[in-house]
């Protein structure tokens, strides 16, 4: 079973991105409520919104997403 959100979380942590289990839980909760589920782009924006605090962090989330969540 693929877990793209977990893969993205682990990749960002490996890049020293400031994420903990609480931030992962927030993203799971958002997904459970239907946020970020409509498309790849919506998932990326949801992750940027929840996890990134700066423009640089938004770019880092985008780059990791592009690496792990290729467009079809």
LOFI-746291 format. One record per residue (C-alpha): x, y, z. Coordinates in steps of 0.02 Angstrom, whole numbers, plus 50000, padded with zeros to 5 digits. Layout:
LOFI-746291
XYZ ...
This chain:
LOFI-746291
500005000050000 500675017049952 500705030950080 501205046649984 500885058350129 501995048050244 503325046950108 503295065950091 503365068250279 504865056550297 505765064750150 505535082150224 506145076150395 507695068950310 508005086550241 507965093650418 506255101450388 505505105650559 504115092650566 503535081550706 502195068550727 500945082250775 501115090450604 500875073650519 499315070850624 498655087950572 498865083350389 497985066650415 496565075550504 496415087950360 496345073650235 495015064950339 493975080850326 494175081150137 495535094450122 496875090749993 495945075849920 495345083049755 496985082949660 498875081649676 498965100649677 497695102049817 498695089549921 500295099449895 499455115949941 498695108050096 500415101850150 501195118850117 499825127250216 499975115750366 501845112550369 502715127950296 502965143850395 503995153350267 504085155250078 505705145250080 504845130950170 503415131550045 504695129549906 505495115049999 503815106250017 503465109249832 505145102049778 504955086549886 503175084449823 503745085549643 505045072249678 503875060249769 502185064049693 502505064949506 501145072049397 500265058949294 
